[in-house]
Amino acid sequence: MANKSKLRGANFPSAREEMPSKLEDMPEAYRLAYTDQDFLLREELRGLRFHLELQKPEMILKEHGVESTIVIFGSARFLSPEDADIAFKAAEAGGDPAKIRASKRDQRNSHYYQQAQRLGELITAHSSNCDPSEQLYVVTGGGPGIMEAANRGAMEAGGKSIGLNIVLPHEQAPNPYISPEFCFRFHYFGIRKMHFMLRAKAVIVCPGGFGTFDELFEALTLIQTGKSKRVPVILLGHEFWRQAINLEFLRDEGVISPDDVNMISIVDTAEQAWQQIVDFYELSPGECLSC
């Protein structure tokens, strides 16, 4: 036995001598699995990452008693009236006709920023007199434009709101009006979509591009197929939506059911959109929305 011990000591370094002294210098296999980012990002663990992205916001929102939301979608490119005016003056000073035309369009579209901001105010002001379990929270995609406007309105009304940010090739920074405890970040669009609809009591859609249309038709499909409960889907802006989509044409072509046309309503102001929600849930003045 003594000979074996002597032999090993002479020919084989001890574990203490073989292993690095600093944890960060340890071999990859030694890392705890839940702290090993390279391991967690392996293709085989995509399902686990799905679960984590679903579970983290779910747990945090439950801990804060968030049960009901109003989802507001719309273009990330629309400017506030203040920023649109600054851009127009800069374009005029530059003298480029194309930039002047674009800045005039941005001034016109800043109307939608105002309406989204007003929506955030109306929704949040309504909840200020409600029990925590009956409060409505504004939820947006967390970025600029319409998203910023809605979160801004909620903050200016003295309440909290939610931002569901997404990792994009050109990184999207969260707007400064999201409540910090509700500022989430997603890698997977699919999980983010689930969180938009899980607590939604209404979906309000301002004009927007591909992302806005994606979210609108995702919501309509979920409701049409019964995967989500029936909630008001409200489009803001007759002038835009009457040219952007034509559900009557789809109905006449037989690709949607006649009743599907009634899944949406179109309004022109934040007040009209809020009234649609009040009417749908048959809320009396001052009455809170029961979950």
JOVEN-V197353 format. One record per residue. N is the residue number from 1. SS is DSSP state (H for helix, E for strand, C for the rest). OMEGA is omega in degrees with one decimal (none if undefined). BURIAL is b if it has 9 or more other C-alpha atoms within 8 Angstrom, else e. Layout:
N_SS_OMEGA_BURIAL / N_SS_OMEGA_BURIAL
This chain:
1_C_179.4_e / 2_H_179.4_e / 3_H_179.3_e / 4_H_-179.7_e / 5_H_179.5_e / 6_H_-178.9_e / 7_H_-178.5_e / 8_H_179.1_b / 9_H_-177.1_b / 10_H_-171.1_e / 11_H_-175.2_e / 12_C_178.2_e / 13_C_176.9_b / 14_C_177.8_e / 15_H_179.9_e / 16_H_-178.9_e / 17_H_-176.4_e / 18_H_-171.5_e / 19_C_177.1_e / 20_C_-178.2_e / 21_C_-178.5_e / 22_C_-176.8_e / 23_H_-178.3_e / 24_H_178.7_e / 25_H_179.6_e / 26_C_176.5_b / 27_C_-176.4_e / 28_H_-177.1_e / 29_H_-176.9_e / 30_H_-177.1_e / 31_C_172.5_b / 32_C_-172.8_e / 33_H_-175.4_e / 34_H_175.2_e / 35_H_-174.7_e / 36_C_-175.6_b / 37_H_179.0_e / 38_H_178.2_e / 39_H_-177.7_e / 40_H_-178.9_b / 41_C_178.0_e / 42_C_-177.5_e / 43_H_-177.2_e / 44_H_-176.4_e / 45_H_179.2_b / 46_H_179.2_b / 47_H_177.3_e / 48_H_179.1_e / 49_H_173.4_b / 50_H_-176.3_b / 51_H_-179.7_e / 52_H_179.5_e / 53_H_175.4_b / 54_H_-169.0_b / 55_H_-175.3_e / 56_H_177.6_e / 57_H_-179.6_b / 58_H_-178.7_e / 59_H_-178.1_e / 60_H_-179.8_b / 61_H_177.2_b / 62_H_179.5_b / 63_H_179.3_e / 64_C_176.9_e / 65_C_179.5_e / 66_C_-177.6_b / 67_C_-174.5_b / 68_E_-179.3_b / 69_E_166.8_b / 70_E_-176.5_b / 71_E_178.3_b / 72_E_177.5_b / 73_E_174.6_b / 74_C_-173.3_b / 75_C_172.8_b / 76_C_-171.9_b / 77_C_-178.7_e / 78_C_-178.5_b / 79_C_170.1_b / 80_C_177.9_b / 81_H_-179.7_b / 82_H_-179.2_e / 83_H_178.4_e / 84_H_178.5_b / 85_H_178.0_b / 86_H_179.9_e / 87_H_179.4_b / 88_H_179.3_b / 89_H_178.0_e / 90_H_178.9_e / 91_H_177.4_b / 92_H_180.0_b / 93_H_179.6_e / 94_H_175.5_e / 95_C_179.4_e / 96_C_-177.0_e / 97_H_-179.5_e / 98_H_179.4_e / 99_H_177.8_e / 100_H_178.1_b / 101_H_-180.0_e / 102_H_-179.0_e / 103_H_175.1_b / 104_H_176.3_b / 105_H_-179.9_e / 106_H_175.5_b / 107_H_179.9_b / 108_H_-177.5_e / 109_H_177.6_b / 110_H_173.7_b / 111_H_-179.3_b / 112_H_174.2_b / 113_H_179.4_b / 114_H_-178.6_b / 115_H_177.5_b / 116_H_176.5_b / 117_H_178.5_b / 118_H_176.8_b / 119_H_177.9_b / 120_H_178.3_b / 121_H_-176.8_b / 122_H_-178.3_b / 123_H_-176.6_b / 124_H_178.0_b / 125_H_176.9_b / 126_H_-175.1_b / 127_H_-175.9_b / 128_C_-179.6_e / 129_C_-175.9_e / 130_C_171.6_b / 131_C_-178.6_e / 132_H_-177.3_e / 133_H_-178.3_b / 134_H_-179.3_b / 135_C_174.5_b / 136_E_179.9_b / 137_E_172.8_b / 138_E_174.2_b / 139_E_179.8_b / 140_E_175.9_b / 141_C_170.1_b / 142_C_-175.1_b / 143_C_-178.4_b / 144_C_175.2_b / 145_C_-178.9_b / 146_H_179.7_b / 147_H_177.4_b / 148_H_-177.1_b / 149_H_-178.0_b / 150_H_176.4_b / 151_H_179.0_b / 152_H_179.0_b / 153_H_179.0_b / 154_H_-179.3_b / 155_H_-179.1_b / 156_H_175.0_e / 157_C_176.3_b / 158_C_-178.0_e / 159_C_179.5_b / 160_C_177.2_b / 161_E_-170.2_b / 162_E_174.1_b / 163_E_179.2_b / 164_E_-177.1_b / 165_E_-178.3_b / 166_E_175.0_b / 167_C_-178.9_b / 168_C_177.9_e / 169_C_172.4_e / 170_C_-165.9_e / 171_C_175.9_e / 172_C_176.4_b / 173_C_177.9_e / 174_C_177.7_b / 175_C_-171.4_b / 176_C_-174.3_e / 177_C_177.1_e / 178_C_172.9_b / 179_C_-173.6_b / 180_H_-178.3_e / 181_H_179.9_e / 182_H_179.1_b / 183_E_-174.8_b / 184_E_-179.7_b / 185_E_-176.2_e / 186_E_168.9_b / 187_C_-173.2_e / 188_C_177.9_b / 189_H_-175.8_e / 190_H_-179.9_e / 191_H_176.5_b / 192_H_178.1_b / 193_H_179.2_b / 194_H_-178.8_e / 195_H_173.8_b / 196_H_-170.3_b / 197_H_-173.4_b / 198_H_-175.9_e / 199_C_-171.4_b / 200_E_172.0_b / 201_E_175.4_b / 202_E_176.6_b / 203_E_179.4_b / 204_E_-172.6_b / 205_E_172.4_b / 206_E_178.4_b / 207_C_-179.9_b / 208_C_-176.1_b / 209_C_-173.9_e / 210_H_-178.4_e / 211_H_179.2_e / 212_H_178.7_b / 213_H_177.9_b / 214_H_-178.6_e / 215_H_179.0_b / 216_H_-176.0_b / 217_H_171.9_e / 218_H_179.4_e / 219_H_-179.7_b / 220_H_-179.8_b / 221_H_179.0_e / 222_H_179.3_b / 223_H_-178.7_b / 224_H_-176.3_e / 225_C_178.3_e / 226_C_178.0_e / 227_C_173.9_e / 228_C_178.3_b / 229_C_-179.1_e / 230_C_176.3_e / 231_C_176.6_b / 232_E_171.5_b / 233_E_-169.1_b / 234_E_176.3_b / 235_E_-177.3_b / 236_E_177.0_b / 237_C_178.9_b / 238_H_-173.8_b / 239_H_-179.8_e / 240_H_-169.1_e / 241_H_179.9_b / 242_H_176.2_e / 243_H_-173.7_e / 244_H_179.3_e / 245_C_-178.8_e / 246_C_-178.6_e / 247_H_178.1_e / 248_H_176.8_e / 249_H_178.6_e / 250_H_177.6_b / 251_H_-177.5_b / 252_H_177.4_e / 253_C_176.1_e / 254_C_-177.9_e / 255_C_169.2_e / 256_C_180.0_e / 257_C_178.9_e / 258_H_-179.0_e / 259_H_-178.0_e / 260_H_178.5_b / 261_H_-177.0_b / 262_H_-180.0_e / 263_H_-179.1_b / 264_E_170.1_b / 265_E_-177.6_b / 266_E_179.9_b / 267_E_-178.4_b / 268_C_-177.8_b / 269_C_177.3_b / 270_H_-179.8_b / 271_H_178.2_e / 272_H_178.1_b / 273_H_179.0_b / 274_H_179.3_b / 275_H_176.1_e / 276_H_179.0_b / 277_H_178.6_b / 278_H_-179.1_b / 279_H_-177.9_e / 280_H_-177.5_e / 281_C_177.1_e / 282_C_-179.1_e / 283_C_173.1_b / 284_C_178.5_e / 285_C_179.4_e / 286_C_-178.8_e / 287_C_179.9_e / 288_C_-178.8_b / 289_C_179.7_b / 290_C_178.9_e / 291_C_none_e
